[in-house]
Structure formats: structure tokens, C-alpha cells
Amino acid sequence: MNTHWLATPSSTPLTRREMLWRSGAGFAGLAMTGLLAAEARADAPKSSPANPLAPRQPLFAPRAKRVIFLFMHGGPSQVDTFDYKPQLEKDHGKPLPFPKPRIVSGATGNLLKSPWAFKPYGQSGIEVSDLFPNVGRCVDDICFINSMWGSNSRHGAALLELHTGSDTFVRPSMGSWITYGLGTENQNLPGFVTICPTLGHGGVNAWSSSFLPAVYQGTPIGYSSVPSDQAKIPFVANAETSRDIQRMELDALREQNTARLKVTGTDGALEARINSFELAFRMQTSVPDVQDISGESEATQKLYGLDQPKTKNFGRQCLMARRFAERGVRFIQCTHSYKWDQHGGLRSGHASNAAEVDQPIAALLTDLKQRGLLDDTLVLWGGEFGRTPTSQGGDDGRDHHPHAYTMWLAGGGVKGGLKFGASDEYGFYGAKDKVHLHDLHATLLHLLGLDHLQLTWRHAGRDFRLTDIHGEVVKGIFA
């Protein structure tokens, strides 16, 4: 090894202190190089203005290509669905034997056992409540995270934290981040659609692109108070103007807008408007096809429960999700809204809610698996928080509870038949392998081949990401 540079002019060997002093500038240079490289990545163009939805290569080999999020708005109870607590049954009616959180949503009473029985399903033997017998039969494809927790006990803030990573500020939704990072596989459809979304508790902010370009915003199909069979992307058909004439009009408009951009320079709003016009034009041929389910077999429609009044609404959402997924849409959300908030009427409310979604959810998992889509489609289920193991409003209600609850994932490279993490013996606090919503977001991005630390956008003088300054990838759930 050539070490002549370590010698002084008189060839006297350097002391350790002198060597560190002389090489210090080199270490600083290396650090500066790293900082400048990171800044260059943040300032670099994130996508082609001409086609911002073009599919982009992930950073590393992905386990999933797309996400279907089944959002249970209101907060389903973990101890009544997928987190069986025998000790809660034994201590029913007794006071909680440890302090409650300092800040809670409301007053709660003693411990309240689940009104529903649990039984094991599948080869994994995971216990599932009688509320979800159909989902129970799919447990060997599901990874249950029983140690989820969030930072807020109020619906609006918790809903935004789940969707955007922030319970305080308006930030891009996870669907927008994912579409920005990967583009979409079908240039004739939006990259991110949300079916029958809620208009409350944050409303459009739950599917907003915020400071990301508007092309990455979710496209709503109907909204929560409209039956799913009436939920359509509006103004797709134009019976008055032929496609040839529309094309000529758009070309003329694009020429004017492009000329304007040469004068103004970069204008994100104008560029997004140009791209939205082009996407809307292309959607005229693709959207009617994906929204028309008449070609689905009678057996498939029955599988999703479209023949039953109780299940047909959410069943259609789930069927539409599959149709969008197989056509290359990157992020699809179905919302069961706003029904899971049982401060009282737990027995009737949760029973009715589960009866509406249990069969459609199981049908979606079954259908995706039969079509070979479950391997690279990540299905996520959950609400904005769970519910207290203690009673509220007598013995037939539970309060909001962000301290430990259950969400589950299926397909897309996660390990099926797995219970990851654990809450305490009553389901009140996380006791093992706690998973914050930031960790969930980091994990979703990783499964899609994206690094949550590198998927950034420069805004207001700093680099933002979905996980902000938090988040750890939960590798223990990977297949």
C-alpha cells in the first residue's frame, strides 16, 4: 500500500492527531458531496411534464404493483373482529386494572367483553369473530397487524393521518404519493381512484395531491351518500361533439397553453390542466367499459353479493376495484362510510356493518386470487382507529381508540396466515412490535419497490415525504 502522503516533508511519520487534522477536510468534502447529491435528487425533475403518469421503474424489485384500500370509516372494534381477548371475557364488568390515557375522546366505564364468539379458521388457526365468517375463511391469505396505533383520537385528524401521514396539516395522500412514484400502467385511466369516498372528516383532503402536481390527485367516483350503482365518473361522454372535433379543439387549446408556458416558464397549475384535458379525452373510450359490469358473469356478481340488498352496495365497490386493478390503475380505494362509530348500539351497528362488507371483501380476495392478481395486488383493510375495550353508554358501546387496533393486509408480497404484533391482554395498548401509521406507510411503499426516505418532493424550502421524519419498514410481515 502506498502511504507516502502520510509523511511530512522531513519524512517524519505523522502522529494520529496530525493525520486526523490533515484528513478532516476530506471527510467534510465527502459529507458535502452526500448533502449536495441528496439536494440534487430532491430538486431533480420528478416526472416528464409531457406525460407525468407514465409508468416509472421502482427503486428495487417490487412485491406488489398496485394497492386496493378497503376503508372502514368510523373505526371498527379490534376486540370484536380480529383481535381475540380471552382475558377480556374473564374480566368483563371489572374496572380497567391500569391507568387510561391522559387524553381520551370521552368517558368510558368498565371492561366490556365482545358480544360475538371467536373461532379458529384455516390452517393457521387464526381466531376471527362471528362478524366475519367469510373473511375468516380467507385468513391463510391475510396478515393481521394487531398492534397498530395512531396519534389522534378524533375522526377528522385520525382519518387524515391514515390517508396522508399528518393529523395536523394538509399533505398529499398516500395514493397520490404512490402514483407520483410509480405512474400508472394504463394511460387511459387515472392512476388513483376513490370509489364512494366520504365528504366528511377531511373530505377531499383524504385523496388530495396537496403540493404534488394535480395530476396525482385521486379521482372520486360518486361519494358516500350515493349508491355505488349510481356512482360514475361524470361528464365522460360527449354526445354533442365528435371525437375528431374534440381532438382539434384540444390541439388548439394545447398550442395556446404551450405558448403561454414559454412566456411564464414552469407553471405547475397550467401543466396539470393541460394533462387533465388530455386524460379526460382518453378516458372517454376506457371509462364506460370499466364502469359497465354487464359483462361480468352471473356467478361473479353473485359472489360479490350484488343479488342481495344488504351486500350489493359495497359488493359493487369491490367488484369495481377488481376491474380497475386488472386494467392497471395504481391505487384504488373503496369506502364503507360512515357507519362504524358505535358509541352506543354496538351489537346492532357492528353486526349490520359487517353483514354489508364481509361477503364482498371475501369475494374480492377470492376473485383476485383466482385471476392471479392477488400475488401483485396489495389489499389493505382498516379504519382510522379502533375502539376501547371498555364500555361507553352502558354496556353496548365503545369509544374511539388509537392506542392499539387492528388493520390487515393480503396479497402483494405479505405473509398470509400471520398475526403480527400484539396488544395487551385486553386490547388496550400495544404490547409487542407496535406499528405506527408512519411504519405502515413506509411498508406499503417498500412493498411497491419504493424507499420512503427517497420518495420526496421539494416544497416550501424543504423536502417532504409521506412518512415525514418517521417510519420504519415492517419487514416481519413479508413473505
N, C-alpha and C positions, 0 to 999 in steps of 0.2 A: 504494500500500500504506500503510495507517495504522500509523505507528510511534511514536505519541505515548507509548506505555507504555515506550519505551526511553529516555525523557528523565528527568532529575532534576527536582525541584521548581523549580530555578532555570533549567530548560530547557537545562542544560549537557549535551551529548551524553555518553553512557556510554562508558567505556573498555571494551575487550574483556574485561578481567578482571572489571570490575563487572557486566557483562551475564551472564557465566557464573555469578558468585556469586549474582546475583538469580534466575536461572532454574534453579539447581541443584535447588531444592526441587521444581520442576515435573518435572524428569527423574526424581527419586526417586519422585514420585507416579505417573508413568507406569509405572515399574518395579514399584511396589507393586500397581498395578492389574493388571498382567500376572500377577504371582505369585498374587494373590487369585483371578483368573479361572481360572488353572490348578488351584488348590486346589479351587475350586468344581466344576470338571469332575471332579476325582478323587473328591470327596465326593458328587457327584450320584448319584441312583439309577441303576443301570446297566440295569435292566430292570424290567418290571412284575412284582411278586410274583404277580399272578394268572395270568400266562402268560409266564414267563421265556424260553420257547423260541419266542415269536412272532417271525416274520421281521422284521429291522430293516434300515433303509436303510444301505448303506455310506457312508463319508465322501465318496467320489468314485466316478466311474464304474468299475465292476469289469471286469476282463478275464476273470475266472473266477467261478463261483458255488459250486463245490464242489471238494474235493480227494480223490483216491484215492492213498494212500501204499502202495507195494509195498516192504515192509521185508525186506531180506535179512540176517537175523540171523546174526552171526558175522564178517562182514567180507569181502566178495568182493574179489579182487585186481584192481586197476585195470589193471595191466600185462598181465593175462591176459584182459581183457574188452573195455574200450572206450578204452584209452589206449596206442596202438601206439608202441613204442620201438625203432626200428631199431638205435640205438646199444647198447642192452642186448643185442641179439643179437650184435653185433660184439665186445663186451667180455665175453661170457659166460665165467664162471670166473675173471675177474680181480678183484682187490680193489676195493672202492669207492674212487674216487680223491679223496674228500674226507671230512672227519670225520663220523661218525654222531652222532645226537642224544645229548646228555648223559644223558638218561633214556630208556631203551628198555624194552620188555616183556621181552626175553630176548636171548640171544646169537645173532647171525646171522653167516653166512660171506660168501662172495664173491658177485659178481653172478650172477643166475640168469635166463637168457632164458626167455621164455614157451614152454611146450611146444606151444602152438597157433599156427597160422598166422593172419594177419590179411589181410583183403581189403576193397577199397572197395565200398560199396553206394550205391544211389540216385543221384539227380542230384547230390547234394552230394559224393559220393565219399568219405564218412567211412569210415575203416577200422574194422572190427569183427572180433573174434576168431571162430574157427570154433565157439566155445562157443555163440554166439548168432546162428545164421543167420536165424532167424525175426524176431528183433528187428532184425537188420541190414536186413531188407527194409522196416523202418519208419523208417529213420534220417532221412528227409526231414521227418518229423513230430517229431523229437526234438532237444532241446538238451542236449548233453553238457557238464557242467561238470567239467573235468579238473584244476581247481586247488582242490578242496575241502580244508579242513583243520579239525581239531578240537583240543581242549585236553588230551585224555586218551587213553592207550593201553590202558586196562583196559576189558573189556567192559561191566561194570555202569555205570561212570561215563560212558563214551562213549555208551552207549545212552540214558542219561538226558539227557545234553547234547543229543543229536539230538532227543529227543522233547520235552524241557521247557526247553532253553536253559541248564540248570545241571547240572554234573557233581558238585556238592557238596551241594546242598540239595534238599529235596522241593519242587517247584514245579508249577504247572498244566501239563499237556501242551499241545502246540500245537493238538491237536484241541479241547481244552476252551476255549482262548483264542478260536479261530475261531468256535466255537458260541456263546460268550458275546458275541462282537462282532456276529454276524450272525443268531443264532437259527437256525431251520430252516424249510424250506419245507413240511414235512409234519408236522402236529401229532399225527399218529397213530403216528409213529416217533421213536426217539431222534435227536438231532441229530448224534451221534457214535457210530459203532460200530467195533469192532475184532474182526476175524474170526480165530479161532485164535491169539490172542496168546500170547507167551511168558510163562511164570510165573517165569523166572529173570532174573538181571541187572537187578534193579529191579522186576520183576513189575508189580503193579498201578500202581506209581508212573509207569509209562510211559503210562498212559491216565487217570491220576488228575486230578481237578479241584483237588486240594490246597485252598488257601484260597478258591478260587472256589466259588460255590454248587454243591452236589452234583448239581444237575440238568444241569450241563455235563460231568460225568464220562462217559468212554466206556462204552458198554455192550458187554461181552465176549460173543462168540458162540462157545461152545466154548473150547478152549485148545489149546496147541501139540501135546500128545500125543494129542489126539482127532482122528480123521479128519474132514475137513470135511463129509462127508455125514452125520455124526452130530452136528455142531456146531449147536446150536439155542439160541435164547433160551429159558431154562427157565421153567416154570410159567405159560406164556401161556394155555393152555386150562384152563378150569374146568368140568369135566363135571358137577360136583355141584350147582352153584348157577347159576340162570338169570341172565341179564344184568339183568333187572328187579330181582331181589333184590339183586344186587351193587350196582346203582345206588343203591338205598335204603340199603344198608349204608354205602356211601361218602359219601352225603349226610349221614347221621347222624354219621359219623366226622368229616367236614369241619366240621360245625356245632360239635362239641365242640372241635376243634383251633382253629377260628377264635375261639371264646370264650376259649380259653386265650391266644391271641395278644393279645387285648385286655387281658389282665391282665399278661402278661410284656413286651409291646412286641415289637420286632423280634427274631425268633428264626430265624436262617438255617436251622438244622438242622430245625426243625419245618416251616417253609415248604417246604423241599426235600422233606420227607417227604410233605406234602400233594400237592405237584406230582407226585412219583413215583407215588403211588397213582393219580392221575388219568391219567397217561401209561400206566401198566400196564393200566388198564381199557380205554383206547382201543386199545392195541396188540393186544388180543385179536382184533380184526377185521382188522388190517393185517398183522401179522407172519406168520400162517400163509400168506398169499398171497405175500409176498415170499420166504419160505423154500421155497416149493413151485416147483421148476423143471420140473415135468412138462409145463407148457405151452410150454416152450421147444422149438423145432423140433429135429429130429434133426441137421440141418446145423449149427445153432448149438452144440449140445452137442459135436458132433464138432470144430467149430472150436476150442473151448476144450480139447480133449483129454480129455473125460470118458469116451471109449470106450477109453482106453489106461491101463493100470495106472500107468505112470510119471508121467503128467501129470494124472490125474483129481483128485488131492487139491488141488493148487494151482489147477488149472483151475476147480474148483468155487468156490474162494475168489474168483477173478477174475470169474466169472460172477455170483456173489452181489454183488460190488462194483458191477457194472454195474446190477443190479436195484435196489440201494439208491440208487445215484446218480440213476437216472431217476425215482425216487419222492421225490426232494427231500432226502435225507439230506446233511448238510453236509460231514462228514468221515468217510471210510471207510478203514480200514487192513486190509491183508492181510499176514500174516507168514509167511515161509518160515523156519522155525525148527527147531533151532539147528544149522545144517549147514555154514556157510561158513568155519569156523575151521580151516583146513588148515595147521597147523604141520608136519604130515607128510601124506603121501598126497595131495599137491596134484593130481596128474594124475587119479587116480580120483575124488577128492572133488569137485573143481570140475566135472569132466565130468558126474558124476551129478547134482549140484545144478542145473547149467544145463539138463540134459535135462528136469528136472522143471518148470522155470519158463519156459523160452524160448517154447514154443508158447503157453501160456496168456497170457503178457504180450503177445505179438504179437496174439493173438486179442482181448484187451481193447482194445488200441489200434484195431484194425480195426473191431471191433463198435461202439465209441463213435463212430468217425468215420462209419460207415455210417448210424448213427442220428442224426447231427447233434449228438451230445453232447460230442464232443471239443473243440469250439470254446469251451465254457464249463466244461469239466471239466479240472482240472489234475492230471495224473498225475505222481507223484514216485517215483523208484526209487533205492534205495541201501541201504548198511549203516551200521553205527555207525563204521566206519573202513575203510581199505583194507589192503593187505598190502605187506610190504617187497619191493623189487626184488632184495634179497639173499636168499640161501638160508638155510634152517633145517632141521636134521635131515637132513643130507646134501644131496642136490640135488632133493628132492621135497617141499619145504615152504617156507612163508613166515610171518613173524611179523606181529603187529599193526602197523598203520602209520597214524597220524592226521595225518601231516605233509603228505601230498598224495595225494588219491584222487579217484575219480570218482563223481558222482551225476548223474542225468539227469532232465529234465522234458519233458513233452509236453502239447500242447493248452493250454487256458486262457490264451491270450494270449502264449505264449512263441514264440520264433522257431525253427522247425524246420530241420533240416539244418545245425545250428550247433555248432561246438566252441568253447566259451567258456573263456578262461583256458588255462593250460598248466603242466605240471610240467616239471622239468628233463629232460635227455636220457635219464635212467634212470628217471624217475618217482618220484624220492625226495622232493624238495622242490618247493613251488610256485615257479614262475619268472615267471609273468605273471598279472595280475588274480586274485590269490588271493581265495578266497571262504570266509570262516569260517561256521560253522553259524549264528552270530548274523545274518550277512548273508543266509543262506538263509531264515531265519525272517522277517526284515524284508521280503524279496522276496515270499515266499508271501502275507504279509498285504497287501502292496501290490497284488498281482495280484487279490486279493479285494476291493479297494476300501477297505482299512483302513490307517491310519497307525500303524506300530509304536510311534511316540513318544506317541501319544494313546490307544491301547488300554491303559488302565491299570486297576488295582484297588488301593484303599487297604487295606493290611494291616499290622498291627504298627507303625503310625505312619508308614509311608511308602508311596509309590506304586510298585507293581510292574508290570512288563510282561514279555512273552515274551522280549524281547531284553535285558532288564535295563538296563544303561547303554551297551550296544554296538549294533552293527548298522548297515549301510548297504545301501540298496536297490540291487540289481544291475540297473540299467536296460538294460545292454548285451544282455540276453537277451530283451528284449521285442520282439514282432513289430511 
